[in-house]
């Protein structure tokens, strides 16, 4: 934290207008009322806070953080401890949105008992309000729901299955594939999932699944007929260093903003244009008099004002003792 940042600057704003906390039942109600659900990924305090203050309904601490934050090639490497660390940061920022944590690859693929224990950590240690798991794991969804851990399912293109799928491919393109996916979605809903992410599936398939379920669907690369939409935050603002997928719409260019701000700062430092006198600390008049007197005697006291304004010439020890 910089010296100039007030302590209230690091807690979510309490002065903004009243809001209603988004809960899992509230998402179901939005579906019933035909209100679209907005969702984004977030992985850290500052972005989560901005996303929440912008009124997004659901924040997913996605395992995509493995790629967009940690620089891995796919999502498989991220660990439970890393996901917990980022979920805590997001939790500290968010007041209104529903916070969902992705369970990483390997954390729910062994025994049900281990999977439930891992999921409970996201709720208990990191403040998640639900966990997301990929695949039609109906027994696990049932066990998690019984353990009071709300579940968001994730079907279609499931990135943790990248090796089985042989790459990131649109799923359920055939009639049989579409029917199979619909049956899986219905089984996931029956098992107790509170919402379902549909990723990388034809629009028509997502629309049919959405119409057949009571729980909300949240689409990514699944067309406009889902109950809600989610994007990876870094895709939205051009921070991914790769050509965007077809379904991504860029709403801003953070890469350009950051690059230009950083280049400008470097140039200012190199040309001694930063910091200015106004961005510097100054001695009080009394301390300046004392310093000048001890250094130059009474003869220079008239010069105090001028010397105070040149306090960049005084070393840090003198300034901090003032
Ligand atoms: O990890 C993630 O970002 C996701 C979204 C793409 C839904 O799972």
py3Dmol code that shows the C-alpha trace and the ligand (Angstrom):
import py3Dmol

protein = """\
ATOM      1  CA  UNK A   1       0.000   0.000   0.000  1.00  0.00           C
ATOM      2  CA  UNK A   2       1.392   3.423  -0.843  1.00  0.00           C
ATOM      3  CA  UNK A   3       1.775   6.107   1.840  1.00  0.00           C
ATOM      4  CA  UNK A   4      -0.927   8.134   0.177  1.00  0.00           C
ATOM      5  CA  UNK A   5      -3.585   5.409   0.102  1.00  0.00           C
ATOM      6  CA  UNK A   6      -6.131   5.842   2.869  1.00  0.00           C
ATOM      7  CA  UNK A   7      -7.120   2.788   4.878  1.00  0.00           C
ATOM      8  CA  UNK A   8     -10.671   3.045   3.584  1.00  0.00           C
ATOM      9  CA  UNK A   9      -9.227   2.695   0.101  1.00  0.00           C
ATOM     10  CA  UNK A  10      -8.734  -1.021   0.543  1.00  0.00           C
ATOM     11  CA  UNK A  11     -12.153  -2.073   1.742  1.00  0.00           C
ATOM     12  CA  UNK A  12     -15.216  -2.280  -0.461  1.00  0.00           C
ATOM     13  CA  UNK A  13     -17.022   1.019  -0.639  1.00  0.00           C
ATOM     14  CA  UNK A  14     -19.748   1.337   1.960  1.00  0.00           C
ATOM     15  CA  UNK A  15     -21.150   4.622   0.710  1.00  0.00           C
ATOM     16  CA  UNK A  16     -22.586   3.405  -2.583  1.00  0.00           C
ATOM     17  CA  UNK A  17     -26.303   2.891  -2.981  1.00  0.00           C
ATOM     18  CA  UNK A  18     -27.947  -0.041  -1.186  1.00  0.00           C
ATOM     19  CA  UNK A  19     -27.855  -3.353  -3.015  1.00  0.00           C
ATOM     20  CA  UNK A  20     -29.397  -6.757  -2.696  1.00  0.00           C
ATOM     21  CA  UNK A  21     -26.874  -9.562  -2.290  1.00  0.00           C
ATOM     22  CA  UNK A  22     -27.025 -12.067  -5.118  1.00  0.00           C
ATOM     23  CA  UNK A  23     -27.684 -15.577  -3.835  1.00  0.00           C
ATOM     24  CA  UNK A  24     -28.208 -18.924  -5.533  1.00  0.00           C
ATOM     25  CA  UNK A  25     -32.016 -18.720  -5.090  1.00  0.00           C
ATOM     26  CA  UNK A  26     -31.862 -15.186  -6.546  1.00  0.00           C
ATOM     27  CA  UNK A  27     -30.287 -16.591  -9.727  1.00  0.00           C
ATOM     28  CA  UNK A  28     -33.098 -19.144 -10.022  1.00  0.00           C
ATOM     29  CA  UNK A  29     -35.601 -16.313  -9.578  1.00  0.00           C
ATOM     30  CA  UNK A  30     -33.881 -14.325 -12.332  1.00  0.00           C
ATOM     31  CA  UNK A  31     -34.399 -17.268 -14.661  1.00  0.00           C
ATOM     32  CA  UNK A  32     -38.068 -17.467 -13.715  1.00  0.00           C
ATOM     33  CA  UNK A  33     -38.466 -13.751 -14.417  1.00  0.00           C
ATOM     34  CA  UNK A  34     -36.511 -13.939 -17.678  1.00  0.00           C
ATOM     35  CA  UNK A  35     -33.805 -11.545 -16.397  1.00  0.00           C
ATOM     36  CA  UNK A  36     -30.395 -12.247 -17.968  1.00  0.00           C
ATOM     37  CA  UNK A  37     -27.615 -13.182 -15.521  1.00  0.00           C
ATOM     38  CA  UNK A  38     -24.264 -11.445 -16.030  1.00  0.00           C
ATOM     39  CA  UNK A  39     -21.128 -13.315 -14.985  1.00  0.00           C
ATOM     40  CA  UNK A  40     -17.379 -12.811 -15.325  1.00  0.00           C
ATOM     41  CA  UNK A  41     -14.261 -14.469 -14.028  1.00  0.00           C
ATOM     42  CA  UNK A  42     -12.080 -12.634 -11.503  1.00  0.00           C
ATOM     43  CA  UNK A  43      -8.948 -13.713  -9.725  1.00  0.00           C
ATOM     44  CA  UNK A  44      -7.756 -10.850  -7.535  1.00  0.00           C
ATOM     45  CA  UNK A  45      -8.925  -8.086  -5.224  1.00  0.00           C
ATOM     46  CA  UNK A  46      -8.791  -5.013  -7.465  1.00  0.00           C
ATOM     47  CA  UNK A  47     -10.465  -6.515 -10.515  1.00  0.00           C
ATOM     48  CA  UNK A  48     -13.047  -8.365  -8.415  1.00  0.00           C
ATOM     49  CA  UNK A  49     -13.924  -5.124  -6.697  1.00  0.00           C
ATOM     50  CA  UNK A  50     -14.392  -3.263  -9.976  1.00  0.00           C
ATOM     51  CA  UNK A  51     -16.402  -6.108 -11.473  1.00  0.00           C
ATOM     52  CA  UNK A  52     -18.623  -6.284  -8.397  1.00  0.00           C
ATOM     53  CA  UNK A  53     -19.122  -2.522  -8.278  1.00  0.00           C
ATOM     54  CA  UNK A  54     -20.088  -2.625 -11.964  1.00  0.00           C
ATOM     55  CA  UNK A  55     -23.044  -4.806 -10.966  1.00  0.00           C
ATOM     56  CA  UNK A  56     -22.046  -8.197 -12.384  1.00  0.00           C
ATOM     57  CA  UNK A  57     -24.217 -10.890 -10.754  1.00  0.00           C
ATOM     58  CA  UNK A  58     -21.778 -13.802 -10.495  1.00  0.00           C
ATOM     59  CA  UNK A  59     -17.992 -13.831 -10.131  1.00  0.00           C
ATOM     60  CA  UNK A  60     -16.264 -17.080 -10.953  1.00  0.00           C
ATOM     61  CA  UNK A  61     -12.766 -17.642  -9.663  1.00  0.00           C
ATOM     62  CA  UNK A  62     -12.134 -19.802 -12.693  1.00  0.00           C
ATOM     63  CA  UNK A  63      -9.347 -22.308 -13.088  1.00  0.00           C
ATOM     64  CA  UNK A  64      -8.637 -20.326 -16.259  1.00  0.00           C
ATOM     65  CA  UNK A  65      -6.424 -18.386 -13.854  1.00  0.00           C
ATOM     66  CA  UNK A  66      -3.862 -21.120 -14.575  1.00  0.00           C
ATOM     67  CA  UNK A  67      -3.588 -19.680 -18.090  1.00  0.00           C
ATOM     68  CA  UNK A  68      -4.436 -15.977 -17.893  1.00  0.00           C
ATOM     69  CA  UNK A  69      -2.792 -15.194 -14.537  1.00  0.00           C
ATOM     70  CA  UNK A  70      -0.170 -17.898 -14.008  1.00  0.00           C
ATOM     71  CA  UNK A  71       0.883 -18.405 -17.644  1.00  0.00           C
ATOM     72  CA  UNK A  72       0.312 -22.166 -17.916  1.00  0.00           C
ATOM     73  CA  UNK A  73      -0.544 -23.739 -21.250  1.00  0.00           C
ATOM     74  CA  UNK A  74      -3.856 -25.162 -20.022  1.00  0.00           C
ATOM     75  CA  UNK A  75      -5.928 -25.266 -16.828  1.00  0.00           C
ATOM     76  CA  UNK A  76      -4.630 -28.585 -15.525  1.00  0.00           C
ATOM     77  CA  UNK A  77      -1.695 -27.424 -13.400  1.00  0.00           C
ATOM     78  CA  UNK A  78      -3.446 -25.122 -10.949  1.00  0.00           C
ATOM     79  CA  UNK A  79      -3.707 -26.503  -7.407  1.00  0.00           C
ATOM     80  CA  UNK A  80      -6.343 -26.344  -4.679  1.00  0.00           C
ATOM     81  CA  UNK A  81      -4.085 -24.099  -2.590  1.00  0.00           C
ATOM     82  CA  UNK A  82      -3.586 -21.669  -5.483  1.00  0.00           C
ATOM     83  CA  UNK A  83      -7.330 -21.576  -6.162  1.00  0.00           C
ATOM     84  CA  UNK A  84      -8.021 -20.980  -2.460  1.00  0.00           C
ATOM     85  CA  UNK A  85      -5.492 -18.126  -2.381  1.00  0.00           C
ATOM     86  CA  UNK A  86      -7.212 -16.333  -5.287  1.00  0.00           C
ATOM     87  CA  UNK A  87     -10.725 -17.087  -4.039  1.00  0.00           C
ATOM     88  CA  UNK A  88      -9.882 -15.407  -0.711  1.00  0.00           C
ATOM     89  CA  UNK A  89      -8.673 -12.295  -2.533  1.00  0.00           C
ATOM     90  CA  UNK A  90     -11.878 -12.124  -4.584  1.00  0.00           C
ATOM     91  CA  UNK A  91     -14.020 -12.774  -1.515  1.00  0.00           C
ATOM     92  CA  UNK A  92     -12.451  -9.807   0.285  1.00  0.00           C
ATOM     93  CA  UNK A  93     -13.473  -7.538  -2.602  1.00  0.00           C
ATOM     94  CA  UNK A  94     -16.998  -8.666  -3.324  1.00  0.00           C
ATOM     95  CA  UNK A  95     -20.100  -7.446  -1.510  1.00  0.00           C
ATOM     96  CA  UNK A  96     -22.962  -8.012  -3.942  1.00  0.00           C
ATOM     97  CA  UNK A  97     -22.146 -10.711  -6.482  1.00  0.00           C
ATOM     98  CA  UNK A  98     -22.322 -14.452  -5.911  1.00  0.00           C
ATOM     99  CA  UNK A  99     -18.768 -15.819  -5.567  1.00  0.00           C
ATOM    100  CA  UNK A 100     -18.230 -19.225  -7.190  1.00  0.00           C
ATOM    101  CA  UNK A 101     -14.914 -21.098  -7.041  1.00  0.00           C
ATOM    102  CA  UNK A 102     -13.770 -23.548  -9.673  1.00  0.00           C
ATOM    103  CA  UNK A 103     -12.563 -26.862  -8.306  1.00  0.00           C
ATOM    104  CA  UNK A 104      -9.278 -27.555 -10.086  1.00  0.00           C
ATOM    105  CA  UNK A 105      -8.350 -30.667 -12.029  1.00  0.00           C
ATOM    106  CA  UNK A 106      -7.621 -33.587  -9.697  1.00  0.00           C
ATOM    107  CA  UNK A 107      -9.422 -32.125  -6.688  1.00  0.00           C
ATOM    108  CA  UNK A 108     -12.681 -33.997  -7.323  1.00  0.00           C
ATOM    109  CA  UNK A 109     -11.610 -36.910  -9.508  1.00  0.00           C
ATOM    110  CA  UNK A 110     -10.785 -39.352  -6.700  1.00  0.00           C
ATOM    111  CA  UNK A 111     -13.070 -40.457  -3.894  1.00  0.00           C
ATOM    112  CA  UNK A 112     -16.296 -38.611  -3.135  1.00  0.00           C
ATOM    113  CA  UNK A 113     -15.094 -38.063   0.450  1.00  0.00           C
ATOM    114  CA  UNK A 114     -11.913 -36.326  -0.766  1.00  0.00           C
ATOM    115  CA  UNK A 115     -13.884 -34.250  -3.268  1.00  0.00           C
ATOM    116  CA  UNK A 116     -16.379 -33.116  -0.620  1.00  0.00           C
ATOM    117  CA  UNK A 117     -13.521 -32.264   1.773  1.00  0.00           C
ATOM    118  CA  UNK A 118     -11.843 -30.174  -0.942  1.00  0.00           C
ATOM    119  CA  UNK A 119     -15.099 -28.405  -1.803  1.00  0.00           C
ATOM    120  CA  UNK A 120     -15.774 -27.620   1.856  1.00  0.00           C
ATOM    121  CA  UNK A 121     -12.374 -25.861   2.001  1.00  0.00           C
ATOM    122  CA  UNK A 122     -13.536 -23.414  -0.689  1.00  0.00           C
ATOM    123  CA  UNK A 123     -16.578 -22.484   1.391  1.00  0.00           C
ATOM    124  CA  UNK A 124     -14.988 -22.610   4.842  1.00  0.00           C
ATOM    125  CA  UNK A 125     -11.496 -21.244   4.191  1.00  0.00           C
ATOM    126  CA  UNK A 126     -12.083 -18.956   1.222  1.00  0.00           C
ATOM    127  CA  UNK A 127     -15.705 -17.807   1.485  1.00  0.00           C
ATOM    128  CA  UNK A 128     -16.996 -19.244  -1.797  1.00  0.00           C
ATOM    129  CA  UNK A 129     -20.775 -19.515  -2.021  1.00  0.00           C
ATOM    130  CA  UNK A 130     -20.691 -22.374  -4.522  1.00  0.00           C
ATOM    131  CA  UNK A 131     -18.186 -24.533  -6.358  1.00  0.00           C
ATOM    132  CA  UNK A 132     -18.099 -25.383 -10.041  1.00  0.00           C
ATOM    133  CA  UNK A 133     -17.195 -28.834 -11.305  1.00  0.00           C
ATOM    134  CA  UNK A 134     -16.872 -30.069 -14.863  1.00  0.00           C
ATOM    135  CA  UNK A 135     -18.667 -33.120 -16.284  1.00  0.00           C
ATOM    136  CA  UNK A 136     -21.848 -35.013 -15.533  1.00  0.00           C
ATOM    137  CA  UNK A 137     -20.689 -36.237 -12.101  1.00  0.00           C
ATOM    138  CA  UNK A 138     -24.136 -36.781 -10.706  1.00  0.00           C
ATOM    139  CA  UNK A 139     -23.121 -38.762  -7.598  1.00  0.00           C
ATOM    140  CA  UNK A 140     -20.668 -36.086  -6.582  1.00  0.00           C
ATOM    141  CA  UNK A 141     -23.159 -33.278  -7.262  1.00  0.00           C
ATOM    142  CA  UNK A 142     -25.633 -35.073  -5.010  1.00  0.00           C
ATOM    143  CA  UNK A 143     -23.022 -35.541  -2.261  1.00  0.00           C
ATOM    144  CA  UNK A 144     -21.905 -31.898  -2.411  1.00  0.00           C
ATOM    145  CA  UNK A 145     -25.475 -30.650  -2.318  1.00  0.00           C
ATOM    146  CA  UNK A 146     -26.171 -32.880   0.697  1.00  0.00           C
ATOM    147  CA  UNK A 147     -23.059 -31.376   2.312  1.00  0.00           C
ATOM    148  CA  UNK A 148     -24.596 -27.889   1.827  1.00  0.00           C
ATOM    149  CA  UNK A 149     -22.128 -26.919  -0.874  1.00  0.00           C
ATOM    150  CA  UNK A 150     -24.084 -25.477  -3.809  1.00  0.00           C
ATOM    151  CA  UNK A 151     -22.813 -26.740  -7.163  1.00  0.00           C
ATOM    152  CA  UNK A 152     -22.549 -25.081 -10.549  1.00  0.00           C
ATOM    153  CA  UNK A 153     -22.218 -27.773 -13.216  1.00  0.00           C
ATOM    154  CA  UNK A 154     -20.172 -27.299 -16.382  1.00  0.00           C
ATOM    155  CA  UNK A 155     -20.891 -29.266 -19.565  1.00  0.00           C
ATOM    156  CA  UNK A 156     -20.019 -29.128 -23.264  1.00  0.00           C
ATOM    157  CA  UNK A 157     -16.435 -28.042 -23.850  1.00  0.00           C
ATOM    158  CA  UNK A 158     -14.873 -28.832 -20.490  1.00  0.00           C
ATOM    159  CA  UNK A 159     -11.275 -27.536 -20.529  1.00  0.00           C
ATOM    160  CA  UNK A 160     -10.081 -30.029 -17.904  1.00  0.00           C
ATOM    161  CA  UNK A 161     -10.848 -32.776 -20.467  1.00  0.00           C
ATOM    162  CA  UNK A 162      -8.513 -31.206 -23.042  1.00  0.00           C
ATOM    163  CA  UNK A 163      -6.468 -34.385 -23.481  1.00  0.00           C
ATOM    164  CA  UNK A 164      -9.533 -36.626 -23.851  1.00  0.00           C
ATOM    165  CA  UNK A 165     -11.144 -34.194 -26.316  1.00  0.00           C
ATOM    166  CA  UNK A 166      -7.867 -33.805 -28.254  1.00  0.00           C
ATOM    167  CA  UNK A 167      -8.032 -29.996 -28.024  1.00  0.00           C
ATOM    168  CA  UNK A 168     -10.603 -27.299 -27.410  1.00  0.00           C
ATOM    169  CA  UNK A 169     -13.425 -28.212 -29.775  1.00  0.00           C
ATOM    170  CA  UNK A 170     -17.071 -27.237 -29.998  1.00  0.00           C
ATOM    171  CA  UNK A 171     -19.076 -30.151 -28.549  1.00  0.00           C
ATOM    172  CA  UNK A 172     -22.468 -31.698 -29.311  1.00  0.00           C
ATOM    173  CA  UNK A 173     -22.493 -30.841 -33.009  1.00  0.00           C
ATOM    174  CA  UNK A 174     -24.325 -34.017 -34.079  1.00  0.00           C
ATOM    175  CA  UNK A 175     -27.955 -34.890 -33.326  1.00  0.00           C
ATOM    176  CA  UNK A 176     -26.815 -37.745 -31.092  1.00  0.00           C
ATOM    177  CA  UNK A 177     -24.252 -35.547 -29.341  1.00  0.00           C
ATOM    178  CA  UNK A 178     -26.867 -32.874 -28.758  1.00  0.00           C
ATOM    179  CA  UNK A 179     -29.331 -35.393 -27.319  1.00  0.00           C
ATOM    180  CA  UNK A 180     -26.623 -36.884 -25.069  1.00  0.00           C
ATOM    181  CA  UNK A 181     -25.657 -33.456 -23.772  1.00  0.00           C
ATOM    182  CA  UNK A 182     -29.271 -32.599 -23.034  1.00  0.00           C
ATOM    183  CA  UNK A 183     -29.688 -35.828 -21.041  1.00  0.00           C
ATOM    184  CA  UNK A 184     -26.493 -35.049 -19.114  1.00  0.00           C
ATOM    185  CA  UNK A 185     -27.698 -31.527 -18.359  1.00  0.00           C
ATOM    186  CA  UNK A 186     -30.994 -32.853 -17.058  1.00  0.00           C
ATOM    187  CA  UNK A 187     -29.200 -35.433 -14.896  1.00  0.00           C
ATOM    188  CA  UNK A 188     -26.924 -32.738 -13.467  1.00  0.00           C
ATOM    189  CA  UNK A 189     -29.958 -30.598 -12.625  1.00  0.00           C
ATOM    190  CA  UNK A 190     -31.811 -33.539 -11.065  1.00  0.00           C
ATOM    191  CA  UNK A 191     -28.750 -34.332  -8.929  1.00  0.00           C
ATOM    192  CA  UNK A 192     -29.084 -30.897  -7.341  1.00  0.00           C
ATOM    193  CA  UNK A 193     -26.854 -28.514  -9.323  1.00  0.00           C
ATOM    194  CA  UNK A 194     -28.009 -24.948  -8.772  1.00  0.00           C
ATOM    195  CA  UNK A 195     -26.835 -23.632 -12.149  1.00  0.00           C
ATOM    196  CA  UNK A 196     -25.092 -24.962 -15.227  1.00  0.00           C
ATOM    197  CA  UNK A 197     -22.314 -23.489 -17.361  1.00  0.00           C
ATOM    198  CA  UNK A 198     -22.622 -24.511 -21.018  1.00  0.00           C
ATOM    199  CA  UNK A 199     -19.380 -23.956 -22.904  1.00  0.00           C
ATOM    200  CA  UNK A 200     -18.592 -24.329 -26.593  1.00  0.00           C
ATOM    201  CA  UNK A 201     -21.857 -25.808 -27.850  1.00  0.00           C
ATOM    202  CA  UNK A 202     -24.061 -24.860 -30.809  1.00  0.00           C
ATOM    203  CA  UNK A 203     -26.575 -22.140 -30.074  1.00  0.00           C
ATOM    204  CA  UNK A 204     -29.524 -24.403 -30.877  1.00  0.00           C
ATOM    205  CA  UNK A 205     -28.351 -27.072 -28.442  1.00  0.00           C
ATOM    206  CA  UNK A 206     -27.830 -24.541 -25.632  1.00  0.00           C
ATOM    207  CA  UNK A 207     -31.271 -23.063 -26.310  1.00  0.00           C
ATOM    208  CA  UNK A 208     -32.960 -26.481 -26.129  1.00  0.00           C
ATOM    209  CA  UNK A 209     -31.144 -27.382 -22.899  1.00  0.00           C
ATOM    210  CA  UNK A 210     -31.968 -23.997 -21.354  1.00  0.00           C
ATOM    211  CA  UNK A 211     -35.645 -24.420 -22.180  1.00  0.00           C
ATOM    212  CA  UNK A 212     -35.697 -27.910 -20.676  1.00  0.00           C
ATOM    213  CA  UNK A 213     -34.202 -26.961 -17.279  1.00  0.00           C
ATOM    214  CA  UNK A 214     -35.534 -25.152 -14.209  1.00  0.00           C
ATOM    215  CA  UNK A 215     -32.008 -24.137 -13.156  1.00  0.00           C
ATOM    216  CA  UNK A 216     -30.276 -21.262 -14.938  1.00  0.00           C
ATOM    217  CA  UNK A 217     -27.787 -21.946 -17.718  1.00  0.00           C
ATOM    218  CA  UNK A 218     -24.820 -19.633 -18.129  1.00  0.00           C
ATOM    219  CA  UNK A 219     -23.264 -19.741 -21.557  1.00  0.00           C
ATOM    220  CA  UNK A 220     -19.776 -19.150 -22.893  1.00  0.00           C
ATOM    221  CA  UNK A 221     -19.538 -19.777 -26.607  1.00  0.00           C
ATOM    222  CA  UNK A 222     -23.078 -21.165 -26.417  1.00  0.00           C
ATOM    223  CA  UNK A 223     -25.103 -18.412 -28.066  1.00  0.00           C
ATOM    224  CA  UNK A 224     -27.514 -15.810 -26.722  1.00  0.00           C
ATOM    225  CA  UNK A 225     -30.362 -18.054 -25.559  1.00  0.00           C
ATOM    226  CA  UNK A 226     -28.817 -19.164 -22.256  1.00  0.00           C
ATOM    227  CA  UNK A 227     -30.161 -17.611 -19.063  1.00  0.00           C
ATOM    228  CA  UNK A 228     -26.876 -15.803 -18.537  1.00  0.00           C
ATOM    229  CA  UNK A 229     -23.482 -15.197 -20.084  1.00  0.00           C
ATOM    230  CA  UNK A 230     -19.963 -15.528 -18.732  1.00  0.00           C
ATOM    231  CA  UNK A 231     -16.616 -14.465 -20.207  1.00  0.00           C
ATOM    232  CA  UNK A 232     -13.057 -14.679 -18.990  1.00  0.00           C
ATOM    233  CA  UNK A 233     -12.259 -11.180 -17.718  1.00  0.00           C
ATOM    234  CA  UNK A 234      -8.897 -11.088 -19.500  1.00  0.00           C
ATOM    235  CA  UNK A 235     -10.617 -11.820 -22.849  1.00  0.00           C
ATOM    236  CA  UNK A 236     -13.063  -8.954 -22.276  1.00  0.00           C
ATOM    237  CA  UNK A 237     -10.274  -6.379 -21.893  1.00  0.00           C
ATOM    238  CA  UNK A 238      -7.569  -7.797 -24.198  1.00  0.00           C
ATOM    239  CA  UNK A 239      -5.113  -9.153 -21.665  1.00  0.00           C
ATOM    240  CA  UNK A 240      -4.709 -12.611 -23.172  1.00  0.00           C
ATOM    241  CA  UNK A 241      -1.914 -12.084 -25.740  1.00  0.00           C
ATOM    242  CA  UNK A 242      -3.653 -14.289 -28.320  1.00  0.00           C
ATOM    243  CA  UNK A 243      -6.269 -13.839 -31.018  1.00  0.00           C
ATOM    244  CA  UNK A 244      -9.690 -14.084 -29.351  1.00  0.00           C
ATOM    245  CA  UNK A 245     -12.048 -17.014 -29.885  1.00  0.00           C
ATOM    246  CA  UNK A 246     -15.118 -16.404 -32.056  1.00  0.00           C
ATOM    247  CA  UNK A 247     -17.407 -15.985 -29.043  1.00  0.00           C
ATOM    248  CA  UNK A 248     -15.285 -13.302 -27.333  1.00  0.00           C
ATOM    249  CA  UNK A 249     -16.273  -9.663 -27.600  1.00  0.00           C
ATOM    250  CA  UNK A 250     -13.614  -7.201 -26.467  1.00  0.00           C
ATOM    251  CA  UNK A 251     -15.076  -4.306 -24.544  1.00  0.00           C
ATOM    252  CA  UNK A 252     -11.808  -2.543 -23.821  1.00  0.00           C
ATOM    253  CA  UNK A 253      -8.085  -2.624 -24.480  1.00  0.00           C
ATOM    254  CA  UNK A 254      -6.297  -2.861 -21.138  1.00  0.00           C
ATOM    255  CA  UNK A 255      -3.119  -4.049 -22.859  1.00  0.00           C
ATOM    256  CA  UNK A 256      -2.869  -0.769 -24.767  1.00  0.00           C
ATOM    257  CA  UNK A 257      -3.787   1.294 -21.689  1.00  0.00           C
ATOM    258  CA  UNK A 258      -1.179  -0.405 -19.493  1.00  0.00           C
ATOM    259  CA  UNK A 259       1.545  -0.420 -22.150  1.00  0.00           C
ATOM    260  CA  UNK A 260       1.138   3.281 -22.840  1.00  0.00           C
ATOM    261  CA  UNK A 261       0.954   4.237 -19.132  1.00  0.00           C
ATOM    262  CA  UNK A 262       4.101   2.245 -18.337  1.00  0.00           C
ATOM    263  CA  UNK A 263       6.038   3.639 -21.316  1.00  0.00           C
ATOM    264  CA  UNK A 264       5.038   7.167 -20.345  1.00  0.00           C
ATOM    265  CA  UNK A 265       6.198   6.586 -16.751  1.00  0.00           C
ATOM    266  CA  UNK A 266       9.549   5.155 -17.931  1.00  0.00           C
ATOM    267  CA  UNK A 267      10.128   8.164 -20.187  1.00  0.00           C
ATOM    268  CA  UNK A 268       9.308  10.588 -17.348  1.00  0.00           C
ATOM    269  CA  UNK A 269      11.759   8.836 -15.012  1.00  0.00           C
ATOM    270  CA  UNK A 270      14.456   8.821 -17.682  1.00  0.00           C
ATOM    271  CA  UNK A 271      13.931  12.561 -18.337  1.00  0.00           C
ATOM    272  CA  UNK A 272      13.662  13.429 -14.602  1.00  0.00           C
ATOM    273  CA  UNK A 273      10.114  14.631 -15.228  1.00  0.00           C
ATOM    274  CA  UNK A 274       8.850  12.406 -12.417  1.00  0.00           C
ATOM    275  CA  UNK A 275       8.457  13.141  -9.553  1.00  0.00           C
ATOM    276  CA  UNK A 276       7.804  16.884  -9.587  1.00  0.00           C
ATOM    277  CA  UNK A 277       8.258  19.198  -6.616  1.00  0.00           C
ATOM    278  CA  UNK A 278       4.497  18.990  -5.983  1.00  0.00           C
ATOM    279  CA  UNK A 279       4.835  15.218  -5.735  1.00  0.00           C
ATOM    280  CA  UNK A 280       7.601  15.559  -3.115  1.00  0.00           C
ATOM    281  CA  UNK A 281       7.439  15.887   0.675  1.00  0.00           C
ATOM    282  CA  UNK A 282       8.617  19.130   2.306  1.00  0.00           C
ATOM    283  CA  UNK A 283       9.945  20.059   5.695  1.00  0.00           C
ATOM    284  CA  UNK A 284       7.752  22.242   7.880  1.00  0.00           C
ATOM    285  CA  UNK A 285       8.979  25.845   8.073  1.00  0.00           C
ATOM    286  CA  UNK A 286      10.118  25.318  11.683  1.00  0.00           C
ATOM    287  CA  UNK A 287      12.066  22.177  10.881  1.00  0.00           C
ATOM    288  CA  UNK A 288      13.578  23.863   7.852  1.00  0.00           C
ATOM    289  CA  UNK A 289      14.745  26.812  10.012  1.00  0.00           C
ATOM    290  CA  UNK A 290      16.347  24.410  12.471  1.00  0.00           C
ATOM    291  CA  UNK A 291      18.078  22.471   9.744  1.00  0.00           C
ATOM    292  CA  UNK A 292      19.339  25.579   8.018  1.00  0.00           C
ATOM    293  CA  UNK A 293      20.453  27.144  11.290  1.00  0.00           C
ATOM    294  CA  UNK A 294      22.441  24.095  12.346  1.00  0.00           C
ATOM    295  CA  UNK A 295      23.987  23.780   8.945  1.00  0.00           C
ATOM    296  CA  UNK A 296      24.644  27.404   7.953  1.00  0.00           C
ATOM    297  CA  UNK A 297      24.151  29.506  11.114  1.00  0.00           C
ATOM    298  CA  UNK A 298      21.827  32.494  11.372  1.00  0.00           C
ATOM    299  CA  UNK A 299      23.141  34.125   8.227  1.00  0.00           C
ATOM    300  CA  UNK A 300      21.096  31.939   5.918  1.00  0.00           C
ATOM    301  CA  UNK A 301      17.757  31.923   7.774  1.00  0.00           C
ATOM    302  CA  UNK A 302      16.273  34.320   5.257  1.00  0.00           C
ATOM    303  CA  UNK A 303      16.834  31.698   2.630  1.00  0.00           C
ATOM    304  CA  UNK A 304      14.705  29.129   4.439  1.00  0.00           C
ATOM    305  CA  UNK A 305      11.741  29.308   2.099  1.00  0.00           C
ATOM    306  CA  UNK A 306      13.916  28.835  -0.913  1.00  0.00           C
ATOM    307  CA  UNK A 307      15.733  25.929   0.693  1.00  0.00           C
ATOM    308  CA  UNK A 308      12.475  24.245   1.770  1.00  0.00           C
ATOM    309  CA  UNK A 309      11.413  24.280  -1.835  1.00  0.00           C
ATOM    310  CA  UNK A 310      14.606  22.516  -2.769  1.00  0.00           C
ATOM    311  CA  UNK A 311      14.189  19.794  -0.196  1.00  0.00           C
ATOM    312  CA  UNK A 312      15.020  17.193  -2.747  1.00  0.00           C
ATOM    313  CA  UNK A 313      18.593  18.259  -1.949  1.00  0.00           C
ATOM    314  CA  UNK A 314      18.216  17.207   1.685  1.00  0.00           C
ATOM    315  CA  UNK A 315      18.839  13.565   2.348  1.00  0.00           C
ATOM    316  CA  UNK A 316      16.134  11.205   3.577  1.00  0.00           C
ATOM    317  CA  UNK A 317      17.455  11.064   7.125  1.00  0.00           C
ATOM    318  CA  UNK A 318      17.004  14.809   7.574  1.00  0.00           C
ATOM    319  CA  UNK A 319      13.491  14.686   6.138  1.00  0.00           C
ATOM    320  CA  UNK A 320      12.371  11.754   8.248  1.00  0.00           C
ATOM    321  CA  UNK A 321      13.718  13.329  11.437  1.00  0.00           C
ATOM    322  CA  UNK A 322      11.818  16.544  10.759  1.00  0.00           C
TER     323      UNK A 322
END
"""
ligand_1 = """\
8
LIG
O -12.304 -21.250 -15.620
C -13.079 -20.565 -16.293
O -12.798 -19.414 -16.652
C -14.351 -21.152 -16.680
C -15.256 -20.324 -17.528
C -14.761 -20.367 -18.907
C -16.658 -20.760 -17.434
O -14.630 -22.247 -16.335
"""
view = py3Dmol.view(width=600, height=400)
view.addModel(protein, "pdb")
view.setStyle({"model": 0}, {"cartoon": {"style": "trace"}})
view.addModel(ligand_1, "xyz")
view.setStyle({"model": 1}, {"stick": {}})
view.zoomTo()
view.show()
